[in-house]
């Protein structure tokens, strides 16, 4: 088996740069990791609208550009929780760390072709023993899983993928646009930004229903900060109400808080969000089966092993 990303040690300098080591400063009650993707929007809106404060909980949102640093920060205790995915939740269980899923996060992903290549649609995707498509992804990750599922849903052959590991999202965008890879899988709104600069949309996750993005909290946080996490989720659901009702009022805060490039401010379509809910068991099982086939998991957990069902507003699996 390949070594999991969680095993990589992050430097103290990185943690300091991210604002996670703050000397004698007063520490927030919850430290939550973000990624530059749509699934961070409700958290940013909750902060911008002072909804965490209204629920009596102090929350610090910490941005990351790559899952390597984000998941290591969670593992080392620099974060209480983070925007993450089911693959990392399963790896956490397998390696005894014990972070658990508390809800789904809603984001969209797209597979795009480079403007400097020959592909314009999936009709150009190779099949059989034809050439392979050098695709900017992250090994052992949600984007790899989603790319294969998007291709399968469209009737394209995922075996034609040639994975080119690109950890940092901004670098993945730039390599796609420069033609250094043939294709790349990107979260929104970075996918829309790439398309505005000439990349060609091949497939997206819109038709997949629930994608494997989740919020994870550490075992320690779930044990000693239950009241704070419950307050966090009340603010999350209130933020969903606010952004659904008045999305354009939060556009500037979303771009700044999520760490989006300023160019997406007028391009992005802010989606409608649902109140917090749990992942369906069928999705967890599908991710586990994919990980097993890829050699990423020798054993897989039960649903209850990785899901903490106490905090999502519906307290029920999404269907």
C-alpha positions as CSV (number, residue, x, y, z in Angstrom):
1,X,0.0,0.0,0.0
2,X,1.1,3.6,-0.6
3,X,1.8,5.7,2.4
4,X,-1.2,7.9,3.3
5,X,-1.0,11.6,3.0
6,X,-1.7,11.8,6.8
7,X,1.7,10.3,7.5
8,X,3.6,13.3,6.1
9,X,4.9,15.7,8.7
10,X,4.1,19.3,8.3
11,X,6.6,21.9,9.3
12,X,6.2,24.3,12.2
13,X,6.8,27.2,9.8
14,X,3.8,26.1,7.8
15,X,1.6,26.0,10.9
16,X,2.9,29.4,11.9
17,X,2.2,30.8,8.5
18,X,-1.3,29.5,8.6
19,X,-1.9,31.3,11.9
20,X,-2.3,28.0,13.9
21,X,0.5,28.7,16.3
22,X,-0.2,32.1,17.9
23,X,2.0,32.4,21.0
24,X,0.2,33.9,23.8
25,X,-2.9,35.0,21.8
26,X,-6.3,33.9,23.0
27,X,-7.2,30.6,21.3
28,X,-10.6,30.2,19.6
29,X,-12.9,27.5,20.9
30,X,-12.9,25.8,17.4
31,X,-10.3,25.9,14.7
32,X,-11.6,24.8,11.3
33,X,-9.7,24.2,8.1
34,X,-11.1,25.5,4.8
35,X,-10.3,24.9,1.1
36,X,-10.8,27.3,-1.8
37,X,-14.0,25.6,-2.9
38,X,-17.8,26.0,-2.8
39,X,-18.2,23.7,0.2
40,X,-16.4,26.3,2.4
41,X,-19.1,29.0,1.6
42,X,-21.5,28.4,4.5
43,X,-18.7,28.6,7.0
44,X,-17.4,31.9,5.5
45,X,-20.9,33.3,5.5
46,X,-21.4,32.3,9.2
47,X,-18.2,34.2,10.0
48,X,-19.1,37.2,7.9
49,X,-22.6,37.4,9.3
50,X,-21.3,37.0,12.9
51,X,-23.5,33.9,13.2
52,X,-21.0,31.9,15.2
53,X,-20.9,34.8,17.7
54,X,-24.7,34.8,17.8
55,X,-24.6,31.1,18.8
56,X,-22.0,31.8,21.5
57,X,-19.0,30.0,19.9
58,X,-15.6,31.4,18.9
59,X,-14.5,29.9,15.6
60,X,-11.3,30.6,13.6
61,X,-11.4,29.6,9.9
62,X,-7.9,28.6,8.6
63,X,-7.4,28.5,4.8
64,X,-5.4,25.9,3.0
65,X,-4.6,25.4,-0.7
66,X,-3.8,21.7,-0.5
67,X,-5.2,18.7,1.3
68,X,-1.8,17.5,2.4
69,X,-1.2,20.4,4.8
70,X,-4.8,20.5,5.8
71,X,-5.1,16.9,6.9
72,X,-1.7,16.9,8.6
73,X,-2.8,20.0,10.6
74,X,-5.9,18.0,11.7
75,X,-3.8,15.0,12.6
76,X,-1.3,17.0,14.7
77,X,-4.1,18.8,16.7
78,X,-3.6,22.2,15.1
79,X,-7.3,22.0,13.9
80,X,-10.4,20.8,15.7
81,X,-12.2,20.1,12.4
82,X,-11.9,20.7,8.7
83,X,-13.6,20.7,5.3
84,X,-12.5,17.3,4.0
85,X,-13.8,14.1,2.3
86,X,-14.7,10.5,2.9
87,X,-11.4,9.2,1.7
88,X,-9.6,11.0,4.4
89,X,-12.2,10.0,7.0
90,X,-11.6,6.3,6.1
91,X,-7.8,6.7,6.1
92,X,-8.1,8.4,9.5
93,X,-10.0,5.4,10.9
94,X,-7.6,2.9,9.3
95,X,-4.6,4.6,11.0
96,X,-6.2,5.0,14.4
97,X,-6.6,8.7,14.4
98,X,-10.3,8.6,14.7
99,X,-11.6,11.8,13.1
100,X,-15.3,11.4,12.3
101,X,-17.7,12.8,9.8
102,X,-20.3,15.2,11.2
103,X,-22.0,16.2,8.0
104,X,-21.7,16.5,4.2
105,X,-20.3,19.5,2.6
106,X,-21.7,20.6,-0.8
107,X,-19.3,21.4,-3.6
108,X,-19.1,21.0,-7.4
109,X,-16.2,19.6,-9.4
110,X,-15.4,19.6,-13.1
111,X,-13.0,17.8,-15.4
112,X,-11.6,20.2,-18.0
113,X,-9.3,19.9,-21.0
114,X,-6.4,22.3,-21.6
115,X,-7.0,25.1,-24.1
116,X,-3.6,24.1,-25.6
117,X,-4.6,20.5,-26.4
118,X,-6.9,18.8,-28.9
119,X,-9.8,17.8,-26.7
120,X,-13.0,19.9,-26.8
121,X,-15.5,17.4,-25.3
122,X,-15.7,13.8,-24.1
123,X,-16.2,12.8,-27.7
124,X,-12.5,13.3,-28.0
125,X,-11.7,11.1,-25.0
126,X,-9.6,8.1,-26.1
127,X,-10.7,4.5,-25.7
128,X,-9.3,1.0,-25.9
129,X,-5.6,1.0,-26.3
130,X,-5.4,4.6,-27.6
131,X,-3.3,7.3,-26.0
132,X,-3.6,8.2,-22.4
133,X,-4.7,11.6,-21.0
134,X,-2.2,13.3,-18.7
135,X,-4.6,14.6,-16.0
136,X,-3.8,16.8,-13.1
137,X,-5.2,15.2,-10.0
138,X,-4.2,14.2,-6.5
139,X,-3.4,10.6,-5.8
140,X,-5.5,8.8,-3.2
141,X,-8.0,11.7,-3.2
142,X,-11.6,12.8,-3.7
143,X,-10.7,14.4,-7.1
144,X,-9.4,11.1,-8.4
145,X,-12.5,9.2,-7.2
146,X,-14.8,11.9,-8.7
147,X,-12.9,12.0,-12.0
148,X,-13.3,8.3,-12.5
149,X,-17.0,8.4,-11.5
150,X,-17.7,11.4,-13.9
151,X,-16.0,9.6,-16.8
152,X,-17.9,6.3,-16.1
153,X,-21.2,8.2,-15.9
154,X,-20.6,9.7,-19.3
155,X,-19.6,6.4,-20.8
156,X,-15.9,7.4,-21.1
157,X,-13.0,5.0,-20.2
158,X,-11.3,6.0,-16.9
159,X,-8.4,3.6,-17.7
160,X,-7.2,6.2,-20.2
161,X,-6.3,8.5,-17.3
162,X,-2.6,9.1,-16.7
163,X,-2.4,10.7,-13.2
164,X,-0.1,13.7,-12.9
165,X,0.0,14.5,-9.1
166,X,-0.5,18.3,-8.5
167,X,-1.1,19.0,-4.8
168,X,-1.8,22.7,-4.8
169,X,-5.0,23.9,-6.5
170,X,-3.6,27.1,-7.9
171,X,-0.8,25.1,-9.5
172,X,-3.3,22.7,-11.0
173,X,-5.1,25.6,-12.7
174,X,-1.9,27.1,-14.1
175,X,-0.6,23.8,-15.4
176,X,-3.9,23.1,-17.1
177,X,-4.0,26.5,-18.8
178,X,-0.3,26.3,-19.8
179,X,-0.8,22.9,-21.5
180,X,1.5,21.1,-19.1
181,X,-1.3,18.6,-18.5
182,X,-4.0,17.5,-21.0
183,X,-6.8,17.8,-18.4
184,X,-7.4,18.5,-14.7
185,X,-10.2,18.0,-12.2
186,X,-10.9,21.3,-10.3
187,X,-13.5,22.3,-7.7
188,X,-15.8,25.2,-8.3
189,X,-15.3,28.1,-8.8
190,X,-11.8,27.4,-10.0
191,X,-13.3,25.3,-12.7
192,X,-15.3,28.3,-13.9
193,X,-12.2,30.5,-13.8
194,X,-10.3,28.0,-15.9
195,X,-13.1,27.7,-18.4
196,X,-13.2,31.6,-18.7
197,X,-9.6,31.4,-19.7
198,X,-10.1,28.9,-22.5
199,X,-10.2,25.4,-20.8
200,X,-12.9,23.1,-22.2
201,X,-15.5,21.5,-19.9
202,X,-15.5,17.7,-20.3
203,X,-17.7,16.6,-17.4
204,X,-18.9,17.8,-14.0
205,X,-20.4,16.4,-10.8
206,X,-23.7,18.2,-11.0
207,X,-25.6,15.0,-11.8
208,X,-24.1,13.0,-9.0
209,X,-26.3,14.3,-6.2
210,X,-24.2,14.1,-3.0
211,X,-20.4,14.2,-3.5
212,X,-18.0,12.8,-0.9
213,X,-17.1,16.1,0.6
214,X,-17.6,16.2,4.4
215,X,-16.8,18.0,7.6
216,X,-14.5,16.1,9.9
217,X,-13.9,16.7,13.6
218,X,-11.1,15.1,15.7
219,X,-11.8,12.5,18.4
220,X,-10.7,14.9,21.0
221,X,-12.9,17.8,19.8
222,X,-15.9,15.4,19.7
223,X,-15.2,14.3,23.2
224,X,-14.6,17.7,24.9
225,X,-16.2,20.3,22.6
226,X,-19.6,18.9,21.9
227,X,-21.5,22.0,23.0
228,X,-19.3,24.2,20.8
229,X,-19.7,21.9,17.8
230,X,-23.5,21.9,18.3
231,X,-23.4,25.7,18.3
232,X,-21.2,25.6,15.2
233,X,-23.9,23.7,13.4
234,X,-26.7,26.0,14.5
235,X,-24.6,28.8,12.9
236,X,-23.9,26.7,9.8
237,X,-27.6,26.1,9.2
238,X,-28.4,29.8,9.8
239,X,-25.7,30.7,7.3
240,X,-27.3,28.4,4.7
241,X,-30.6,30.4,5.2
242,X,-28.7,33.7,4.7
243,X,-26.7,32.8,1.6
244,X,-29.7,31.1,-0.1
245,X,-31.8,34.2,0.5
246,X,-29.2,36.9,-0.4
247,X,-26.3,35.3,-2.2
248,X,-25.0,38.5,-3.8
249,X,-24.8,40.3,-0.5
250,X,-22.0,37.8,0.5
251,X,-20.2,37.6,-2.8
252,X,-17.2,39.8,-1.7
253,X,-17.0,38.0,1.7
254,X,-17.1,34.7,0.0
255,X,-14.2,35.5,-2.4
256,X,-12.1,36.9,0.4
257,X,-12.9,34.3,3.1
258,X,-12.6,31.3,0.8
259,X,-9.4,32.5,-0.7
260,X,-10.8,32.6,-4.3
261,X,-8.9,34.5,-6.9
262,X,-10.5,38.0,-7.3
263,X,-11.3,37.2,-10.9
264,X,-14.0,34.8,-9.9
265,X,-16.1,37.4,-8.1
266,X,-18.2,38.2,-11.1
267,X,-18.0,34.7,-12.7
268,X,-19.1,32.4,-10.0
269,X,-22.6,31.1,-9.6
270,X,-23.2,30.8,-5.9
271,X,-25.2,27.5,-5.4
272,X,-28.1,26.8,-3.1
273,X,-27.1,24.9,-0.1
274,X,-29.0,22.4,2.1
275,X,-29.0,22.4,5.9
276,X,-26.4,20.1,7.4
277,X,-27.1,16.4,6.7
278,X,-25.2,13.1,6.8
279,X,-23.8,11.1,3.9
280,X,-25.9,8.2,2.6
281,X,-24.5,4.8,3.4
282,X,-24.5,3.9,-0.3
283,X,-22.0,6.7,-0.9
284,X,-19.7,5.6,1.9
285,X,-19.9,2.1,0.6
286,X,-19.0,3.2,-2.9
287,X,-16.0,5.2,-1.7
288,X,-14.8,2.2,0.4
289,X,-15.1,-0.1,-2.6
290,X,-13.2,2.3,-4.8
291,X,-10.4,2.6,-2.2
292,X,-10.2,-1.2,-1.9
293,X,-9.8,-1.6,-5.6
294,X,-7.1,1.0,-5.6
295,X,-5.2,-0.7,-2.8
296,X,-5.8,2.2,-0.5
297,X,-7.7,0.2,2.2
298,X,-7.1,-3.3,3.5
299,X,-10.0,-3.0,5.9
300,X,-12.9,-0.7,5.7
301,X,-15.0,0.8,8.6
302,X,-18.7,0.4,9.3
303,X,-20.8,3.5,8.8
304,X,-21.0,4.1,12.5
305,X,-17.2,3.9,12.9
306,X,-16.6,7.0,10.9
307,X,-19.9,9.0,11.1
308,X,-21.0,11.0,14.3
309,X,-24.7,11.4,13.8
310,X,-25.3,13.9,16.6
311,X,-24.8,17.2,15.0
312,X,-26.3,17.4,11.5
313,X,-29.7,19.1,11.5
314,X,-31.6,16.2,10.0
315,X,-29.9,13.5,12.1
316,X,-30.6,11.2,9.2
317,X,-28.8,9.9,6.2
318,X,-29.1,11.9,3.0
319,X,-31.0,9.9,0.3
